[in-house]
Amino acid sequence: MNYLISFKHKWIYYALSVLVASLAAIESARLLILLPLLLLFCLYKKISFRHLVGIMLLGLILFYYFSCQISKVGYGINFPTTLTWTGEYKIKGDMLRGFMVDEAGRKIYVTYQFATETEKLVFEKNPLIGKQYFVYGTLQQPSMPAHSYAFNMENYLKSKGATGILEVSKWSYIQTEESIPQRIGLQRFKLKKHIEETFPESLVGEAQALLIGLGENVDDDTTRAYQKLGITHLFAISGLHIAIVSLLFFQGLLRLKIRREFAMLVLIVVLPIYALLVGGAPSVWRAVSVVELTILSRIKWRLPVDDALAISFILFVFLEPWSVYQIGFQLSYLATAALIYSSRLIQSYSSWIVQSFFITFVCQLLVYPLLLIHFYELSISSLVVNIFFVPLFSFIILPINIILLIASFLPSVVSELMFSSYEPIRTLLTKCINLLQGIPYQMWNPGKPSIVQLLIAYGSVFATFYYLDIRAKLVKVLSVLLIPMCILHFSTKTHDELIISFINVGQGDSIVIELPYKKAVYMIDAGGLLRFEQEKWKQNDSPYEIGRDIVVPFLKGKGIQKIDKLILTHADADHVEGAEEILQEIIVEEIHLSPNSYYKEVMNDLVNEAIKRKIPIQEQIANNTWIEAGVSFQYLWPLDTQYEGNNDSLVLYVTMGDFKGLFMGDVEHGGEEEILRKYPSLADIDLLKAGHHGSKTSSGEQFVKQLKPALTIFSAGENNRYGHPHEEVVSRFQSLGLRTFTTGEVGTIEVKVKGDKLEITASH
């Protein structure tokens, strides 16, 4: 007993040792250097010698253990082989994606394309968890992300402890492996279907998210509204959620005259089952394990909540060392730690409003640098909104959904009465949320911080906590908090170069021009997809969008909050389809179009969104010019107002000092020849964005010979169906000794103009 007491408030140091061991095993053994630094800190905190030895030994032993576990992930899997479905999978459109495990327990990400609608319906109606298949397929390595701010499949697989992507060519069902997780997963699937069949359509997404941890039926607009308000966590099963469910269950047992000790034991058994039932997210297991440890401590010995959290962390990482890379895991443990170590500060205020504010504030404070690393922006309004929405969702909406679920098993008269009473109220709340999220300037977007900036941010965070704890003057607290934030905010505006980025949007164009000191930001085209008609059953409810999934993350990752001019060269989907999502997420001051191109059907969504947001649309023509921050811009093309397609693309000529850049849109041979005739002195340029993705109908021999661009960029998708850039065109540049890059091959390309030099970096 005395030995256990000696560990009181010291488990945190053992947890940090485990964290170092996992990072060193996954990334590099050199990170073990953090272990001596941890020991030095423990010496500073006057931790006893036996604990120092224990912390060091635990770190070294687990480093070896984790290294062995992770090495198994890297072993190749030979096909065909037998694989078993986990509960992590999704059916979207005609694709099935998720995780399966082999007989050795190794996890692999699997993709399968349904051949028919009937086959899809069979998979939708039956749960896959525990089902075993004999699988044929090819193992693929994840493709490189479009840029350093885009979704990284390799990192996602690493966070799941999975190896590669299996593209299934065919498979045959063997059997269903029954187990406790499989049976619980089956019940979860049945609950999911029951909610879809009995709840009104407008309430299905909320009920599934709050009751069984499934957010797949929450529409994208609702999700984004919650993100802007900083209340996304309310649609996830969190620690407070587990606490409320535990309290309701425990009090229910007591009301049934069950002894307190026996009720605690029942709760210990039920909570892990509930965790599996709701999907077993990191935040759920964290909350469940802390509650379980706390209950056990009350039965046997008293365990402080900070020690319970640290032990929970150790157990979680021991079982899944790669979980430290999961965003949910990171945010859950950090936010809970913030609440635990700030409890004295929070409880020192008697007002519930002040307490609620500080609960949100300390959670946001500790996780904000991490949020910037992952999402590049923060919701400012969350500090106020959470004061009202956390109790609303926790103590009203969650219990109502539990009651509605129970009512859905009763005669339809009862459930329909309850649904008809709640649905209008919930619809009104949704309208209020949409109204609030529409308020401008509630997102802070400084961009993705560097490692140095991250360390500065966390130094600021810990200093702020310290000053709050000692009740320092408000001016001192605000200084240590806001000055580093200002550094983060203005760090992306200190460059004195002209920066031109060619975003890898696949088969399309999107170029971002940042003027020195970010005096202005211009974007040429917004990327997009050429969509083809599909049968309804093949269509994805949340289709992949270039604007939302590629371009917007790039802008936010770079800390670009405003586009001064959005230049859309012409009305082709691969140049303009992504513009609508950009207007929804980024402030755009004005839009430039080729004359009369806005009449084309592909421009409808853009024009409607621009009208809705009161963004001026200006038609441009040759010889229109402007100068900003020492950089000159001139439209060289088109000459008339009759829009006929590619050869009426806006052509932009950019100069700064000796630098000359030309952006050709999709202009082809005919347009190139006219441009040369009109501008005979146009020659020896430094940077060319080749016309029409390097197709055979562009970059003619005379055009290339006269311009002699030092650097040419082809914006074209990897292995695209059109064969862009055409080998004949590439050879034309190479024969003249001219340097070329293709976005589909090297990823997003950044060109920095420094005097008479170009500094080129690519994301791949």
C-alpha positions in Angstrom: 0.0 0.0 0.0 2.8 2.4 0.9 4.5 1.5 -2.3 1.4 2.5 -4.3 1.2 5.7 -2.4 4.7 6.6 -3.4 3.5 6.7 -7.1 0.9 9.3 -6.3 1.1 12.1 -8.9 4.2 10.5 -10.5 2.5 8.4 -13.2 2.7 11.4 -15.5 6.5 11.0 -15.7 6.1 7.3 -16.6 3.5 8.2 -19.2 6.0 10.7 -20.8 8.6 8.0 -20.8 6.2 5.7 -22.8 5.5 8.6 -25.2 9.2 9.0 -25.9 9.6 5.3 -26.4 6.8 5.1 -28.9 8.0 8.1 -30.9 11.6 6.8 -31.0 10.4 3.4 -32.1 8.3 4.8 -34.9 10.4 7.7 -36.1 14.0 7.4 -35.1 16.0 5.9 -32.2 17.7 9.4 -31.9 14.6 10.6 -30.2 15.6 8.6 -27.2 17.7 11.7 -26.4 14.5 13.0 -24.9 14.6 10.4 -22.2 17.7 12.0 -20.4 16.0 15.4 -20.7 12.9 13.9 -19.0 15.1 12.5 -16.2 16.7 15.9 -15.8 13.3 17.4 -15.4 12.4 14.7 -12.8 15.6 15.6 -10.9 14.4 19.2 -10.9 11.1 18.1 -9.5 13.0 16.1 -6.8 11.7 12.7 -7.9 13.3 9.9 -5.9 16.1 7.8 -7.4 14.1 4.6 -7.7 11.5 6.4 -9.8 14.3 7.8 -12.0 15.5 4.3 -12.6 11.9 3.0 -13.2 11.2 5.8 -15.7 14.4 5.1 -17.6 14.0 1.3 -17.6 10.3 1.6 -18.7 11.3 3.8 -21.6 14.1 1.6 -22.8 12.2 -1.7 -22.4 9.1 -0.3 -24.2 11.3 1.2 -27.0 12.5 -2.3 -27.7 9.0 -3.8 -27.4 7.5 -1.1 -29.7 10.2 -1.5 -32.2 9.4 -5.2 -32.5 5.7 -4.5 -32.8 6.2 -1.9 -35.5 8.6 -4.0 -37.5 5.8 -6.6 -37.9 3.7 -3.9 -39.6 6.3 -3.6 -42.3 6.4 -7.3 -43.2 5.0 -7.9 -46.7 1.7 -9.9 -47.1 1.6 -12.4 -49.8 -1.6 -12.7 -51.9 -4.0 -14.5 -52.1 -4.5 -14.7 -48.4 -7.2 -14.9 -45.7 -8.3 -11.6 -44.2 -11.0 -10.7 -41.7 -13.0 -7.4 -41.5 -12.7 -5.1 -38.6 -15.5 -2.7 -37.7 -13.8 0.2 -39.5 -15.2 0.4 -42.9 -17.4 2.7 -45.1 -19.5 2.2 -48.2 -19.5 5.3 -50.4 -20.9 5.2 -53.9 -19.6 2.1 -55.6 -16.6 1.7 -53.3 -16.0 -0.2 -50.1 -13.1 1.0 -48.0 -11.8 -0.1 -44.6 -9.5 -2.2 -42.5 -9.0 -5.9 -42.5 -6.6 -8.0 -40.5 -4.6 -11.1 -41.6 -4.2 -14.3 -39.5 -1.1 -12.7 -37.7 -3.3 -9.7 -36.7 -1.6 -7.3 -39.1 -3.9 -4.5 -40.3 -4.3 -3.6 -43.9 -6.4 -0.9 -45.7 -8.7 -2.5 -48.3 -10.5 -1.0 -51.3 -13.1 -2.9 -53.3 -15.3 -1.7 -56.2 -18.8 -3.2 -56.4 -19.6 -4.7 -59.8 -23.4 -4.3 -59.5 -26.0 -2.4 -57.5 -27.3 -5.8 -56.2 -23.8 -6.6 -54.8 -23.7 -3.2 -53.0 -27.1 -3.8 -51.4 -26.0 -7.1 -50.0 -23.0 -5.5 -48.4 -25.0 -2.6 -47.0 -27.6 -4.9 -45.4 -25.2 -7.1 -43.6 -22.4 -6.1 -41.1 -18.9 -7.0 -42.2 -17.2 -7.1 -38.8 -15.7 -10.6 -38.2 -16.4 -11.8 -41.8 -13.5 -13.7 -43.2 -12.6 -13.7 -46.9 -10.0 -15.4 -49.2 -8.7 -12.4 -51.0 -6.9 -11.8 -54.3 -5.5 -8.4 -55.0 -2.5 -6.2 -55.4 -0.8 -4.2 -52.6 -0.3 -0.6 -53.5 1.8 2.1 -51.7 -0.2 5.2 -50.8 0.2 8.0 -53.3 2.0 11.1 -52.4 -0.1 14.0 -51.1 -0.8 16.8 -53.6 1.1 19.2 -51.3 2.4 19.4 -47.7 -1.0 20.6 -46.4 -3.2 18.0 -48.1 -4.4 14.7 -46.6 -1.5 12.3 -46.3 -2.6 8.7 -46.7 0.8 7.3 -45.6 0.5 9.2 -42.2 -3.1 8.0 -41.8 -2.0 4.4 -42.3 0.8 4.9 -39.9 -1.6 6.2 -37.2 -3.6 3.0 -37.7 -0.7 0.7 -37.6 -1.6 -0.5 -41.1 0.6 -1.6 -44.0 -0.2 -0.5 -47.5 -3.4 -0.4 -49.5 -4.9 -3.6 -50.9 -6.9 -3.2 -54.2 -9.1 -6.3 -54.2 -9.6 -7.9 -57.6 -11.8 -10.8 -56.3 -12.6 -12.5 -53.0 -14.7 -15.4 -51.6 -16.4 -15.5 -48.3 -15.1 -18.2 -45.9 -16.9 -17.8 -42.5 -17.7 -15.3 -39.8 -15.4 -15.4 -36.8 -17.5 -14.9 -33.7 -16.0 -13.0 -30.8 -17.2 -10.5 -28.2 -16.2 -7.5 -30.4 -17.9 -9.1 -33.4 -21.2 -9.6 -31.5 -21.1 -6.1 -30.1 -20.3 -4.8 -33.6 -23.3 -6.7 -34.9 -25.5 -4.9 -32.3 -24.1 -1.6 -33.3 -24.9 -2.3 -36.9 -28.5 -3.2 -36.0 -28.9 0.0 -34.0 -27.6 2.0 -36.9 -30.2 0.4 -39.2 -32.9 0.8 -36.6 -32.2 4.5 -36.3 -32.2 5.0 -40.1 -35.6 3.1 -40.3 -37.4 4.7 -37.4 -36.0 8.3 -36.9 -37.0 11.2 -39.2 -34.4 11.8 -41.9 -33.4 15.1 -40.4 -32.6 13.5 -37.0 -30.7 10.4 -38.2 -27.3 11.9 -38.4 -27.4 13.5 -35.0 -28.8 10.3 -33.3 -26.2 8.0 -34.9 -23.4 10.4 -33.9 -24.5 10.9 -30.3 -25.7 7.4 -29.5 -23.4 5.0 -31.4 -20.5 7.3 -32.5 -21.3 7.2 -36.3 -20.9 10.5 -38.1 -21.2 9.3 -41.7 -24.8 10.6 -42.0 -24.0 14.1 -40.8 -24.0 16.2 -43.9 -20.9 18.3 -44.9 -22.6 21.6 -44.4 -23.6 20.8 -40.8 -20.1 19.5 -40.1 -18.5 22.7 -41.4 -20.9 24.8 -39.4 -19.8 23.0 -36.2 -16.2 23.4 -37.2 -16.5 27.1 -37.6 -18.2 27.4 -34.2 -15.6 25.1 -32.6 -18.3 22.6 -31.3 -17.4 19.6 -33.5 -16.6 17.7 -30.4 -20.3 17.8 -29.4 -21.1 15.5 -32.3 -18.5 13.0 -31.0 -18.8 10.7 -28.0 -16.5 12.3 -25.5 -15.5 12.1 -21.9 -18.4 14.2 -20.7 -20.7 12.0 -22.8 -19.3 8.9 -21.1 -19.6 10.6 -17.7 -23.3 11.4 -18.2 -24.1 7.9 -19.5 -22.2 6.3 -16.6 -24.0 8.5 -14.1 -27.4 7.7 -15.6 -26.6 4.0 -15.6 -25.2 4.0 -12.0 -28.0 6.1 -10.6 -30.5 3.8 -12.3 -28.9 0.7 -10.6 -29.1 2.5 -7.2 -32.8 3.3 -7.8 -33.3 -0.4 -8.4 -32.0 -1.0 -4.8 -28.7 -2.5 -6.0 -25.9 -2.1 -3.5 -23.4 0.6 -4.4 -20.4 -1.7 -4.5 -22.1 -4.2 -6.8 -23.3 -1.3 -9.0 -19.7 -0.2 -9.4 -18.7 -3.7 -10.5 -21.5 -3.8 -13.0 -20.4 -0.4 -14.4 -16.8 -1.8 -14.7 -18.1 -4.6 -16.9 -20.6 -2.5 -18.9 -18.4 0.5 -19.8 -16.0 -1.5 -22.1 -19.0 -3.0 -23.8 -20.4 0.4 -24.3 -17.1 1.7 -25.7 -17.1 -1.1 -28.3 -20.8 -0.4 -29.1 -20.0 3.3 -29.9 -17.0 2.5 -32.1 -14.1 2.7 -29.6 -12.7 6.1 -30.6 -9.6 7.1 -28.6 -11.6 9.7 -26.6 -14.1 7.0 -25.6 -11.4 4.5 -24.4 -9.6 7.3 -22.6 -12.8 8.3 -20.8 -13.8 4.7 -20.1 -10.4 3.7 -18.8 -10.2 6.7 -16.5 -13.6 6.0 -15.1 -12.8 2.3 -14.6 -9.5 3.1 -12.8 -11.2 5.7 -10.6 -13.9 3.1 -9.7 -11.3 0.5 -8.9 -9.4 2.9 -6.8 -12.5 3.7 -4.7 -13.0 -0.1 -4.1 -9.3 -0.9 -3.2 -7.2 2.3 -3.0 -7.7 6.0 -3.8 -6.2 7.0 -7.2 -5.9 10.7 -8.1 -7.5 11.5 -11.4 -4.3 12.7 -12.9 -2.7 9.3 -12.2 -5.7 7.6 -13.7 -5.3 9.6 -16.9 -1.5 8.8 -17.0 -2.1 5.1 -16.4 -4.8 5.1 -19.1 -2.3 6.7 -21.5 0.3 4.0 -20.7 -2.1 1.2 -21.3 -3.5 2.7 -24.6 0.0 3.3 -26.0 1.2 -0.1 -24.8 -1.6 -1.8 -26.8 -1.3 0.5 -29.9 2.0 2.4 -29.9 1.0 4.1 -33.2 -2.1 5.7 -31.6 0.1 8.7 -30.6 -0.3 9.8 -34.2 -4.1 9.8 -34.1 -5.6 13.3 -33.9 -8.4 12.2 -31.7 -6.0 10.6 -29.3 -3.8 13.7 -29.0 -6.7 16.1 -28.5 -8.5 13.9 -26.1 -5.6 13.4 -23.7 -4.3 17.0 -23.9 -7.7 18.5 -23.3 -8.4 16.2 -20.3 -4.9 17.0 -18.9 -5.7 20.7 -19.2 -8.9 20.3 -17.2 -7.2 18.2 -14.5 -4.3 20.5 -14.0 -6.4 23.6 -14.1 -9.1 22.4 -11.8 -8.0 24.6 -8.9 -8.2 27.7 -11.1 -11.6 26.7 -12.5 -13.0 25.9 -9.1 -11.8 29.2 -7.6 -14.7 30.9 -9.5 -18.2 30.6 -8.2 -20.0 31.7 -11.3 -20.9 28.8 -13.7 -20.6 31.1 -16.7 -17.0 32.0 -15.7 -16.2 28.4 -14.9 -17.6 27.3 -18.3 -15.5 30.0 -20.0 -12.3 28.8 -18.3 -13.1 25.1 -19.0 -13.3 26.0 -22.8 -10.3 28.4 -22.5 -7.9 26.0 -20.8 -8.8 23.1 -23.2 -8.3 25.4 -26.2 -5.2 26.9 -24.8 -3.4 23.5 -24.4 -4.5 22.1 -27.8 -4.3 25.2 -30.0 -0.8 24.7 -31.3 -1.8 21.1 -32.1 -4.9 22.2 -33.9 -2.8 24.6 -36.1 -0.5 21.7 -37.0 -3.4 19.6 -38.1 -6.0 22.1 -39.4 -4.2 25.4 -39.8 -7.0 27.4 -38.2 -8.9 28.0 -34.9 -12.5 29.0 -34.1 -12.4 32.2 -32.1 -16.1 32.1 -31.4 -15.7 28.7 -29.6 -14.7 30.4 -26.4 -18.2 31.9 -26.1 -20.3 29.4 -28.1 -19.2 26.4 -26.0 -20.5 28.1 -22.8 -24.0 27.6 -24.0 -23.7 24.6 -26.4 -21.8 22.2 -24.1 -24.6 22.1 -21.5 -27.3 22.2 -24.2 -25.9 19.1 -26.0 -24.8 17.3 -22.9 -27.8 17.7 -20.6 -30.7 18.3 -23.1 -30.0 17.0 -26.6 -28.1 13.8 -25.6 -30.8 12.7 -23.0 -33.5 13.6 -25.5 -31.9 11.3 -28.1 -31.6 8.5 -25.6 -35.3 8.9 -24.8 -36.1 9.0 -28.5 -34.2 5.8 -29.1 -36.1 4.1 -26.3 -39.4 5.5 -27.7 -38.5 4.1 -31.2 -39.0 0.6 -29.9 -42.4 1.5 -28.5 -45.7 1.6 -30.6 -45.4 4.0 -33.5 -48.0 6.3 -32.0 -45.7 7.1 -29.1 -42.5 7.6 -31.1 -44.2 9.7 -33.8 -45.6 12.0 -31.2 -42.2 12.5 -29.6 -40.5 12.9 -33.0 -43.0 15.5 -34.2 -42.5 17.4 -30.9 -38.7 17.4 -31.1 -38.0 17.8 -34.8 -39.3 21.4 -35.2 -37.2 22.5 -32.2 -34.1 20.8 -33.6 -34.7 22.4 -37.0 -34.9 25.8 -35.3 -31.6 25.1 -33.5 -30.0 24.1 -36.8 -31.1 27.4 -38.3 -29.6 29.2 -35.4 -26.3 27.3 -35.8 -26.2 28.1 -39.5 -26.9 31.8 -38.7 -24.0 31.9 -36.2 -21.5 30.1 -38.4 -22.2 32.7 -41.1 -20.7 35.5 -39.0 -17.5 36.5 -40.8 -14.0 36.6 -39.3 -14.6 34.0 -36.6 -11.8 31.7 -37.8 -8.1 32.5 -37.0 -5.9 31.2 -39.8 -2.2 31.8 -39.3 -1.2 28.7 -41.3 0.8 25.6 -40.4 3.5 26.5 -37.8 7.0 25.2 -38.2 8.7 23.1 -35.5 10.4 26.2 -34.0 7.0 28.1 -34.0 5.4 25.1 -32.4 7.9 25.1 -29.6 7.4 28.9 -29.1 3.7 28.4 -29.0 3.9 25.7 -26.3 6.4 27.7 -24.3 3.8 30.5 -24.4 1.0 28.0 -23.4 2.9 26.7 -20.3 3.9 30.2 -19.3 0.3 31.3 -19.5 -0.8 28.4 -17.3 1.9 29.3 -14.8 0.9 32.9 -14.6 -2.8 32.0 -14.3 -2.0 29.6 -11.5 -0.1 32.2 -9.5 -2.8 34.8 -10.3 -0.4 37.2 -12.1 -1.7 40.5 -13.5 -3.9 40.2 -16.5 -1.4 42.3 -18.7 1.3 39.7 -18.0 -0.9 36.8 -18.9 -2.1 38.4 -22.1 1.5 39.3 -23.0 2.9 35.8 -22.8 -0.1 34.5 -24.7 -0.7 37.0 -27.4 2.8 38.0 -28.4 3.7 34.5 -29.6 0.3 34.4 -31.3 1.1 37.6 -33.2 4.5 36.1 -34.2 2.6 33.1 -35.6 0.1 35.3 -37.4 2.6 37.6 -39.1 5.3 35.0 -39.8 3.8 34.2 -43.2 4.0 37.9 -44.2 7.7 38.5 -43.7 9.0 37.2 -47.0 10.4 39.8 -49.5 10.2 37.5 -52.5 7.5 37.0 -55.1 6.2 33.5 -54.5 4.4 31.6 -57.2 2.9 28.2 -56.4 1.6 25.7 -58.9 -0.8 23.5 -56.9 -1.0 19.9 -57.9 -4.7 19.7 -58.6 -4.5 16.7 -60.9 -5.7 17.3 -64.5 -6.3 21.1 -64.0 -4.8 24.4 -63.2 -4.5 26.3 -59.9 -1.7 28.9 -59.4 -1.2 31.1 -56.3 0.8 34.3 -56.6 1.9 35.9 -53.3 3.4 39.3 -53.5 6.3 40.4 -51.3 5.3 40.7 -47.7 1.9 39.3 -48.8 0.8 42.7 -49.8 -1.7 40.9 -52.1 -2.5 37.3 -53.1 -3.8 36.4 -56.5 -5.0 33.1 -57.7 -5.2 31.9 -61.3 -7.8 29.2 -61.7 -9.2 26.9 -59.0 -8.8 23.4 -60.4 -11.7 21.0 -60.7 -12.8 17.7 -62.0 -14.3 16.7 -65.3 -17.4 14.8 -64.0 -19.1 12.2 -66.1 -22.7 10.9 -65.7 -22.9 7.9 -63.3 -25.7 5.6 -62.3 -27.3 6.8 -59.1 -26.1 3.9 -57.0 -22.5 4.7 -57.9 -22.7 8.3 -56.8 -21.0 9.3 -53.6 -23.0 11.5 -51.2 -19.8 13.4 -50.3 -17.8 13.4 -53.6 -14.2 14.3 -53.8 -13.9 18.1 -54.5 -10.6 19.6 -55.7 -11.5 23.0 -54.3 -12.4 21.7 -50.8 -9.9 18.9 -50.5 -6.8 20.3 -52.3 -6.9 24.0 -52.9 -8.5 25.3 -49.7 -6.1 23.2 -47.4 -3.2 24.7 -49.4 -4.4 28.2 -48.9 -5.1 27.7 -45.2 -1.8 25.9 -44.7 0.0 28.9 -46.1 -2.0 31.2 -43.8 -3.8 32.8 -46.8 -7.0 34.3 -45.4 -7.8 36.5 -48.4 -7.5 36.4 -52.2 -7.4 39.9 -53.7 -8.1 38.7 -57.2 -9.4 35.3 -58.3 -8.5 35.0 -62.0 -10.5 32.3 -63.9 -8.9 32.0 -67.3 -11.8 30.3 -69.1 -14.9 28.3 -68.6 -13.6 24.7 -68.4 -14.4 22.5 -65.4 -10.7 21.7 -64.7 -10.1 25.4 -64.2 -13.2 26.7 -62.4 -15.1 23.8 -60.7 -13.2 24.2 -57.5 -13.9 28.0 -57.2 -17.2 27.7 -55.4 -15.6 25.9 -52.4 -12.9 28.6 -52.3 -15.5 31.4 -52.1 -17.2 29.5 -49.3 -14.0 29.3 -47.2 -11.7 32.2 -48.2 -12.4 35.9 -48.5 -12.3 36.9 -52.2 -12.2 40.6 -53.1 -12.9 40.3 -56.8 -13.2 37.8 -59.6 -11.7 38.3 -63.1 -13.2 36.4 -66.1 -12.7 36.1 -69.8 -15.4 38.2 -71.5 -18.8 36.4 -71.7 -17.4 33.1 -70.3 -19.8 33.4 -67.3 -22.7 32.4 -69.6 -21.4 28.8 -69.7 -23.2 26.2 -67.6 -20.0 25.2 -65.7 -19.8 28.8 -64.3 -23.3 28.7 -62.7 -22.3 27.6 -59.2 -19.5 30.1 -59.1 -21.6 33.0 -60.3 -24.4 32.2 -57.9 -22.0 32.0 -55.0 -20.3 35.2 -56.0 -23.7 37.0 -56.1 -24.6 35.5 -52.7 -21.4 36.9 -51.2 -21.6 40.2 -53.1 -18.2 39.6 -54.8 -17.7 41.8 -57.9 -17.1 39.9 -61.2 -15.1 41.8 -63.7 -14.5 40.8 -67.4 -11.0 41.4 -68.5 -9.4 41.9 -71.9 -6.0 42.5 -73.4 -4.0 45.6 -72.2 -5.8 45.8 -68.8 -3.0 46.4 -66.3 -2.3 47.1 -62.7 0.8 47.4 -60.4 1.0 46.3 -56.8 4.0 46.1 -54.4 6.4 46.7 -57.3 5.0 43.9 -59.4 3.4 44.7 -62.7 0.5 42.7 -64.2 -0.9 42.9 -67.7 -3.5 40.9 -69.6 -2.2 40.1 -73.1 -5.2 38.1 -74.2 -8.1 37.9 -75.4 -8.5 40.7 -77.9 -12.3 40.6 -78.3 -15.4 39.9 -76.2 -16.6 36.8 -78.1 -16.0 33.7 -76.0 -15.2 30.6 -78.0 -13.3 28.4 -75.6 -9.6 27.6 -74.9 -8.2 30.3 -77.3 -10.1 32.9 -75.4 -8.3 32.2 -72.1 -7.1 35.1 -70.1 -3.3 35.3 -70.5 -1.4 37.1 -67.7 2.0 38.6 -68.0 3.8 39.3 -64.7 7.1 41.3 -64.3 9.1 42.3 -61.3 12.5 43.9 -61.9 14.2 41.6 -64.5 11.7 38.8 -63.8 9.2 37.9 -66.6 6.4 35.3 -66.1 3.7 34.3 -68.6 0.6 32.3 -67.6 -1.1 30.9 -70.7 -4.4 29.3 -69.4 -5.4 26.8 -72.1 -4.4 28.9 -75.2 -3.5 26.7 -78.2 -1.5 27.2 -81.4 -3.9 29.8 -83.0 -3.8 32.0 -79.9 -0.1 31.7 -79.5 0.6 32.8 -83.0 -1.7 35.9 -82.5 0.0 36.8 -79.2 3.5 36.6 -80.9 2.2 38.9 -83.7 0.7 41.4 -81.3 3.7 41.4 -78.9 6.8 40.8 -81.1 9.1 41.9 -78.2 7.8 39.1 -76.0 10.9 36.9 -75.5 13.4 35.4 -73.1 11.0 35.0 -70.3 11.9 33.4 -67.0 8.8 31.4 -66.2 6.1 30.0 -68.4 2.9 28.2 -67.4 2.5 26.2 -70.6 -0.9 26.4 -72.3 -3.4 23.6 -72.2 -1.4 21.3 -69.8 1.2 20.7 -72.5 -1.1 19.2 -75.0 0.0 18.7 -78.6 -2.2 21.6 -79.7 -0.2 24.1 -77.6 3.4 25.3 -77.1 4.2 25.5 -80.8 7.7 25.4 -82.0 7.9 29.1 -83.0 6.3 30.1 -79.7 8.8 28.2 -77.6 11.8 29.3 -79.7 10.9 33.0 -79.3 10.0 32.9 -75.6 12.9 30.6 -74.6 11.5 30.2 -71.0 14.1 29.4 -68.4 11.5 27.4 -66.6 8.3 25.9 -67.9 5.6 24.3 -65.7 3.1 21.8 -67.1 0.0 21.6 -64.9 -1.2 18.0 -65.6 -2.4 15.0 -63.6 -0.3 11.9 -63.0 -0.9 9.3 -65.7 -3.8 11.4 -67.0 -6.0 9.9 -69.8 -5.0 12.7 -72.2 -1.3 12.0 -72.2 -0.5 15.5 -71.0 2.1 16.9 -71.4 2.6 15.3 -74.8 6.0 13.8 -75.4 6.5 15.8 -78.6 5.9 19.0 -76.6 8.3 18.0 -73.9 10.9 17.0 -76.4 10.5 20.5 -78.0 11.6 22.2 -74.8 14.3 19.7 -74.0 15.9 20.0 -77.5 16.3 23.7 -76.8 17.9 23.0 -73.3 14.9 24.4 -71.5 14.0 23.2 -68.1 10.5 21.8 -67.5 8.5 20.3 -64.5 5.1 18.6 -64.4 2.9 18.9 -61.3 1.6 15.3 -61.7 5.2 14.0 -61.5 6.8 16.3 -58.8 3.7 17.5 -56.9 3.0 21.1 -56.0 5.8 23.4 -57.3 6.8 26.6 -55.5 8.9 29.2 -57.3 10.5 32.0 -55.3 11.7 35.0 -57.3 14.8 36.4 -55.7 16.3 39.2 -57.8 17.5 37.5 -61.0 17.3 34.0 -59.5 14.5 31.4 -59.3 14.4 29.1 -56.2 12.4 26.0 -57.0 11.0 23.5 -54.5 8.6 20.6 -55.2 6.4 18.7 -52.7 7.4 15.2 -53.9 
